[in-house]
Amino acid sequence: MSATLDLALDLLGRNSVTPEDAGCQELMISRLEPLGFKIERMRFGEVDNFYARRGDTGPLLVFAGHTDVVPTGPLAQWHTPPFEPTIKDGMLYARGAADMKTSLAAFITAIEAFVDQHPDHPGSIGLLITSDEEGVAVNGTVKVVEALKARNERIDYCIVGEPTSSKVVGDMIKNGRRGSLSGKLIVKGIQGHIAYPQLVKNPIHMVAPAIKDMVDTVWDAGNDYFPPTSWQISNINGGTGATNVVPGEVEILFNFRFSTASTAESLQQRVHAILDSHDLDYNLTWELSGKPFLTPEGSLVSAISGAIEQAFGVKPELSTSGGTSDGRFIADIAAQVVEFGPLNATIHKINECVAVADIEPLQHAYKLTLEALLT
């Protein structure tokens, strides 16, 4: 039993299905306060968050993560109870093992070991922890970031403990993420009997050429870190259910996953231009879930890459693939943001797990990164 494994078991035994925290944050706080961290509990709505900081000078290195987990799914399909962490054949099974309570435990024990060896280290260490990452993500990290921004508190380096590794732990760091921009398009026509086409306006037919134009559009070419921006329709709904009625309107839901080569504003303008060119009667509402962010190779990427090579013997690849994370919010006040954590092969799945042998090296990688940036 290592200190990191012991703490991970305690965290994993708590049923913290989003947005519940189930005492995970208080457990973490109880380990941080003796180290001299100033704790700010930030509850928004039904969501528990906390921000902790040790030191009042720069640079500031923040570890960020979430205590909430996704629902378990059918309990009968789990080999062992999801909130009774179990070690079997060298694997630690529990909901949240990979995403991301093992990282949280490694954060804490890495900081404890670092402070023990460097009690008067320069700069500051911080933690930003939420219980609203796996849910709607409206009262979690985004609200904490807003509060920090309002008082002009900036972060120099941020490490988000998301499970980024693909085949072996340490093979991938996320140094950015694409933005997510969704649209709800309603195109209006004239409903009527399908046998009298002269009396109707079929909105599905009317919008079809515009859809083709958007499918054919090259929104951007991407860049050295991102693939080209992607536009995809997720849902189309139109019609009364009868085969002899032309619908009065059609609703289309679509999404952009976009790179730093585009902005949300530029994509919105181009979509409106295409729709307007087809003389459509439409209504379009937008939802920006997150802007893209990118941390090019620099001090943080260099520090954590070197730490991973020492801890795991693996040279990590930089990647911006995958969905969104809370890094999209933190990037608003952080100069450099990366994500690094365990294997992502079992996240959100039945029998989620991590290898016990990977836990202590994960702690070591975080500690080595602290040493590289704050000594």
C-alpha positions as CSV (number, residue, x, y, z in Angstrom):
1,M,0.0,0.0,0.0
2,S,1.4,3.4,-1.1
3,A,0.1,6.7,0.3
4,T,-1.3,7.4,-3.1
5,L,-3.1,4.1,-3.4
6,D,-4.5,4.4,0.1
7,L,-5.9,7.9,-0.6
8,A,-7.3,6.7,-4.0
9,L,-9.1,3.8,-2.2
10,D,-10.7,6.3,0.2
11,L,-11.9,8.6,-2.6
12,L,-13.2,5.7,-4.7
13,G,-15.2,4.3,-1.9
14,R,-17.4,7.5,-2.0
15,N,-20.5,7.4,-4.2
16,S,-20.0,10.8,-5.9
17,V,-22.2,10.5,-9.0
18,T,-22.4,13.9,-10.5
19,P,-23.0,16.5,-9.1
20,E,-22.6,14.8,-5.7
21,D,-19.2,15.1,-4.0
22,A,-19.8,12.7,-1.1
23,G,-17.1,14.2,1.0
24,C,-14.3,13.7,-1.4
25,Q,-13.3,17.4,-1.3
26,E,-13.3,17.6,2.4
27,L,-11.0,14.6,2.5
28,M,-8.6,16.4,0.1
29,I,-8.9,19.6,2.1
30,S,-8.0,17.8,5.3
31,R,-4.7,16.8,3.6
32,L,-4.0,20.3,2.2
33,E,-4.6,22.5,5.3
34,P,-1.7,21.1,7.3
35,L,0.6,22.0,4.4
36,G,-0.3,25.7,4.7
37,F,-2.9,25.9,1.9
38,K,-5.5,28.6,2.1
39,I,-8.8,27.0,1.3
40,E,-11.8,28.6,-0.4
41,R,-14.9,26.5,-0.5
42,M,-17.1,27.7,-3.4
43,R,-20.6,26.3,-3.6
44,F,-22.7,27.3,-6.6
45,G,-26.2,26.0,-6.7
46,E,-26.0,22.3,-5.7
47,V,-22.3,22.0,-6.7
48,D,-19.3,21.9,-4.3
49,N,-16.0,23.3,-5.5
50,F,-12.9,24.5,-3.8
51,Y,-9.8,26.5,-4.7
52,A,-6.7,26.1,-2.6
53,R,-3.4,28.0,-2.8
54,R,-0.1,27.8,-1.0
55,G,2.1,30.8,-1.5
56,D,1.3,34.3,-2.8
57,T,4.0,34.8,-5.4
58,G,4.5,33.6,-9.0
59,P,4.7,31.4,-10.8
60,L,1.5,29.7,-9.9
61,L,1.1,26.0,-10.8
62,V,-2.5,24.7,-10.4
63,F,-3.7,21.1,-10.5
64,A,-7.3,20.9,-11.6
65,G,-9.8,18.0,-11.6
66,H,-13.2,16.8,-10.5
67,T,-14.5,14.5,-7.8
68,D,-17.8,13.7,-9.5
69,V,-18.2,10.5,-11.6
70,V,-20.6,9.3,-14.2
71,P,-23.4,6.8,-13.3
72,T,-22.4,3.2,-12.9
73,G,-24.7,1.6,-15.4
74,P,-26.2,-1.9,-14.6
75,L,-24.7,-3.0,-11.3
76,A,-25.1,-6.7,-12.3
77,Q,-22.6,-6.2,-15.1
78,W,-19.8,-5.1,-12.7
79,H,-17.4,-7.7,-11.6
80,T,-17.2,-6.0,-8.2
81,P,-19.4,-3.2,-6.6
82,P,-18.4,0.1,-8.3
83,F,-18.0,2.0,-5.0
84,E,-16.2,-0.8,-3.2
85,P,-12.8,-0.4,-4.8
86,T,-11.2,-3.8,-5.4
87,I,-7.7,-4.9,-6.5
88,K,-7.7,-8.0,-8.6
89,D,-4.9,-9.3,-10.8
90,G,-3.0,-6.0,-10.4
91,M,-5.9,-3.8,-11.5
92,L,-7.9,-1.4,-9.3
93,Y,-11.6,-1.6,-10.1
94,A,-14.0,1.2,-9.2
95,R,-16.1,3.9,-10.8
96,G,-13.8,6.9,-11.1
97,A,-10.6,4.9,-11.0
98,A,-9.4,6.3,-14.3
99,D,-11.7,9.3,-14.5
100,M,-10.3,10.7,-12.3
101,K,-9.9,10.0,-8.6
102,T,-6.5,8.3,-9.0
103,S,-5.2,11.5,-10.5
104,L,-6.7,13.5,-7.5
105,A,-4.9,11.2,-5.1
106,A,-1.7,11.6,-7.0
107,F,-2.1,15.4,-6.9
108,I,-2.3,15.4,-3.1
109,T,0.5,12.9,-2.4
110,A,2.8,14.6,-5.0
111,I,2.2,18.0,-3.3
112,E,2.8,16.4,0.1
113,A,6.1,14.9,-1.0
114,F,7.2,18.1,-2.7
115,V,6.4,20.4,0.2
116,D,8.2,18.0,2.6
117,Q,11.3,18.3,0.5
118,H,11.0,21.9,-0.5
119,P,9.0,23.7,2.3
120,D,10.3,27.1,1.2
121,H,9.8,26.6,-2.5
122,P,9.5,29.7,-4.7
123,G,6.1,30.5,-6.4
124,S,2.8,29.0,-5.5
125,I,0.9,25.7,-5.7
126,G,-2.9,25.6,-6.3
127,L,-5.7,23.2,-6.7
128,L,-9.0,23.8,-8.5
129,I,-11.5,21.0,-7.8
130,T,-15.1,20.7,-8.8
131,S,-18.0,18.2,-8.6
132,D,-19.7,19.4,-11.8
133,E,-17.5,18.2,-14.7
134,E,-19.3,15.1,-15.7
135,G,-22.7,16.8,-15.6
136,V,-24.0,20.1,-17.1
137,A,-20.8,21.9,-16.1
138,V,-22.5,25.2,-15.3
139,N,-21.8,25.6,-11.6
140,G,-18.3,24.1,-11.4
141,T,-15.0,25.1,-12.8
142,V,-16.5,27.8,-15.0
143,K,-17.9,29.6,-12.0
144,V,-14.6,29.3,-10.0
145,V,-12.7,30.7,-13.0
146,E,-15.1,33.6,-13.1
147,A,-14.5,34.4,-9.5
148,L,-10.7,34.2,-9.9
149,K,-10.9,36.4,-13.0
150,A,-12.9,39.0,-11.2
151,R,-10.1,39.5,-8.7
152,N,-7.4,39.4,-11.4
153,E,-5.9,36.1,-10.2
154,R,-3.9,34.5,-13.1
155,I,-2.5,31.0,-13.4
156,D,0.9,30.5,-15.0
157,Y,0.7,26.7,-15.4
158,C,-2.3,24.3,-15.1
159,I,-2.3,20.5,-15.1
160,V,-5.7,18.9,-15.5
161,G,-5.7,15.3,-14.4
162,E,-7.9,13.8,-17.1
163,P,-7.1,10.3,-18.4
164,T,-5.2,11.1,-21.5
165,S,-3.0,8.1,-22.0
166,S,-3.9,5.7,-24.9
167,K,-1.9,2.5,-24.9
168,V,0.5,2.9,-22.0
169,V,0.4,5.6,-19.3
170,G,2.5,8.5,-20.4
171,D,2.2,8.1,-24.1
172,M,-0.1,11.2,-24.6
173,I,-0.5,14.7,-23.3
174,K,-3.4,16.9,-24.3
175,N,-1.9,20.3,-25.0
176,G,-5.2,21.7,-26.3
177,R,-8.8,20.9,-27.2
178,R,-11.1,21.8,-30.0
179,G,-14.0,24.2,-29.3
180,S,-17.6,23.1,-29.5
181,L,-20.3,25.2,-31.1
182,S,-23.8,23.9,-31.5
183,G,-26.7,25.3,-33.6
184,K,-30.5,24.7,-33.5
185,L,-31.9,25.6,-37.0
186,I,-35.6,25.8,-37.7
187,V,-36.5,26.2,-41.3
188,K,-40.1,27.3,-42.0
189,G,-42.3,26.2,-44.9
190,I,-46.1,25.8,-45.5
191,Q,-47.8,22.6,-44.3
192,G,-50.3,20.9,-46.5
193,H,-51.5,17.9,-48.4
194,I,-48.7,16.1,-50.2
195,A,-51.0,15.7,-53.3
196,Y,-51.2,19.4,-53.8
197,P,-47.5,20.5,-54.1
198,Q,-48.6,23.9,-55.6
199,L,-50.1,24.8,-52.2
200,V,-47.2,23.9,-50.0
201,K,-43.6,24.8,-49.3
202,N,-41.6,21.8,-48.2
203,P,-38.9,23.1,-45.7
204,I,-36.9,19.9,-46.0
205,H,-36.6,20.3,-49.8
206,M,-35.8,24.0,-49.3
207,V,-33.0,23.5,-46.8
208,A,-31.4,20.5,-48.6
209,P,-29.2,22.6,-50.9
210,A,-28.0,24.7,-48.0
211,I,-27.1,21.5,-46.1
212,K,-25.1,20.3,-49.2
213,D,-23.2,23.6,-49.2
214,M,-22.3,23.3,-45.6
215,V,-21.2,19.7,-46.0
216,D,-19.0,20.8,-48.9
217,T,-17.6,23.9,-47.2
218,V,-13.9,23.7,-46.0
219,W,-14.3,25.7,-42.8
220,D,-10.5,25.8,-42.3
221,A,-7.4,23.7,-42.9
222,G,-6.5,23.2,-39.2
223,N,-2.9,23.9,-38.2
224,D,0.1,22.1,-36.8
225,Y,-1.8,21.1,-33.6
226,F,-5.4,20.7,-34.8
227,P,-7.2,18.9,-37.6
228,P,-9.6,20.9,-39.8
229,T,-12.8,22.1,-38.3
230,S,-15.7,19.6,-38.6
231,W,-19.4,20.4,-39.1
232,Q,-21.8,17.6,-38.4
233,I,-25.6,17.2,-38.2
234,S,-26.7,15.2,-35.2
235,N,-30.5,15.4,-35.5
236,I,-33.2,16.2,-38.1
237,N,-36.8,16.3,-37.1
238,G,-39.7,17.2,-39.4
239,G,-43.2,16.0,-40.3
240,T,-46.4,15.0,-38.5
241,G,-45.8,11.2,-38.8
242,A,-48.3,10.9,-41.6
243,T,-47.1,10.0,-45.1
244,N,-49.5,12.4,-46.9
245,V,-48.6,15.7,-45.1
246,V,-45.8,18.1,-46.0
247,P,-44.3,19.5,-42.8
248,G,-44.6,23.1,-41.9
249,E,-41.1,23.2,-40.5
250,V,-38.0,21.2,-40.0
251,E,-35.6,21.3,-37.1
252,I,-31.9,20.5,-37.5
253,L,-29.3,20.2,-34.7
254,F,-25.7,20.5,-35.7
255,N,-22.3,21.0,-34.1
256,F,-18.9,22.4,-35.0
257,R,-15.8,21.0,-33.4
258,F,-13.4,23.8,-34.3
259,S,-9.8,24.6,-34.1
260,T,-7.9,27.7,-33.2
261,A,-7.8,28.3,-37.0
262,S,-11.4,29.6,-36.7
263,T,-13.5,31.5,-34.2
264,A,-17.1,30.9,-33.1
265,E,-18.0,34.3,-34.6
266,S,-16.5,33.5,-38.0
267,L,-18.3,30.2,-38.2
268,Q,-21.6,31.7,-37.2
269,Q,-21.2,34.4,-39.9
270,R,-20.4,31.9,-42.6
271,V,-23.4,29.7,-41.7
272,H,-25.8,32.6,-41.8
273,A,-24.3,33.7,-45.2
274,I,-25.0,30.2,-46.6
275,L,-28.6,30.1,-45.3
276,D,-29.3,33.6,-46.5
277,S,-28.0,32.8,-50.0
278,H,-30.8,30.2,-50.3
279,D,-33.5,32.7,-49.3
280,L,-34.7,30.6,-46.4
281,D,-37.2,31.6,-43.7
282,Y,-35.4,30.3,-40.7
283,N,-34.5,30.8,-37.0
284,L,-31.1,29.8,-35.7
285,T,-30.0,29.7,-32.1
286,W,-26.4,29.1,-31.0
287,E,-24.7,27.5,-28.0
288,L,-21.0,27.8,-27.4
289,S,-19.9,25.0,-25.0
290,G,-16.3,25.9,-25.1
291,K,-13.6,27.8,-27.0
292,P,-10.6,25.9,-28.4
293,F,-7.4,26.3,-26.4
294,L,-3.8,25.5,-27.2
295,T,-0.6,25.4,-25.3
296,P,2.4,25.2,-27.7
297,E,5.6,23.6,-26.7
298,G,7.2,25.7,-23.9
299,S,8.0,25.5,-20.3
300,L,5.0,23.5,-19.1
301,V,5.0,21.0,-21.9
302,S,8.8,20.6,-21.5
303,A,8.5,20.1,-17.7
304,I,5.8,17.5,-17.8
305,S,7.2,15.7,-20.8
306,G,10.5,15.3,-19.0
307,A,8.8,14.2,-15.8
308,I,6.8,11.5,-17.7
309,E,9.9,10.2,-19.4
310,Q,11.6,9.9,-16.0
311,A,8.6,8.3,-14.2
312,F,7.3,6.0,-17.0
313,G,10.1,5.7,-19.4
314,V,7.8,6.9,-22.2
315,K,8.2,9.9,-24.5
316,P,4.7,11.5,-24.7
317,E,3.0,12.6,-27.8
318,L,1.2,16.0,-27.9
319,S,-2.5,15.7,-29.0
320,T,-5.6,17.9,-29.2
321,S,-8.0,15.0,-30.0
322,G,-11.1,14.0,-28.1
323,G,-14.0,16.0,-26.6
324,T,-14.0,19.0,-24.3
325,S,-12.7,19.2,-20.7
326,D,-12.6,21.9,-18.0
327,G,-9.4,23.0,-19.5
328,R,-11.5,25.1,-21.9
329,F,-12.6,27.2,-18.9
330,I,-9.3,27.4,-17.2
331,A,-7.5,28.5,-20.3
332,D,-9.3,31.8,-19.9
333,I,-7.1,32.8,-17.0
334,A,-4.1,30.4,-17.5
335,A,-1.2,31.1,-19.7
336,Q,-0.4,27.3,-20.2
337,V,-2.8,24.4,-19.8
338,V,-2.1,20.7,-20.4
339,E,-4.0,17.5,-19.4
340,F,-2.3,14.3,-18.3
341,G,-3.5,11.3,-16.5
342,P,-4.1,7.5,-16.6
343,L,-5.2,5.3,-19.4
344,N,-8.6,6.2,-20.9
345,A,-9.5,2.7,-22.2
346,T,-12.1,2.1,-19.5
347,I,-13.5,5.5,-18.7
348,H,-17.3,5.7,-18.4
349,K,-17.4,1.9,-18.9
350,I,-18.5,-1.0,-16.8
351,N,-15.6,-2.3,-14.7
352,E,-13.6,0.9,-15.0
353,C,-10.0,0.3,-13.8
354,V,-6.4,1.4,-13.6
355,A,-3.2,-0.7,-13.1
356,V,-2.0,-0.5,-9.5
357,A,1.6,-0.4,-10.9
358,D,0.8,2.9,-12.7
359,I,-0.4,4.8,-9.6
360,E,2.9,5.6,-7.9
361,P,4.7,6.6,-11.1
362,L,1.8,9.0,-11.8
363,Q,2.4,10.7,-8.4
364,H,6.1,10.8,-9.3
365,A,5.4,12.5,-12.6
366,Y,3.4,15.2,-11.0
367,K,6.0,15.7,-8.3
368,L,8.8,15.9,-10.9
369,T,6.8,18.6,-12.7
370,L,6.5,20.6,-9.5
371,E,10.3,20.4,-9.1
372,A,11.0,21.4,-12.7
373,L,8.8,24.5,-12.4
374,L,9.0,25.6,-8.8
375,T,12.6,25.0,-7.7
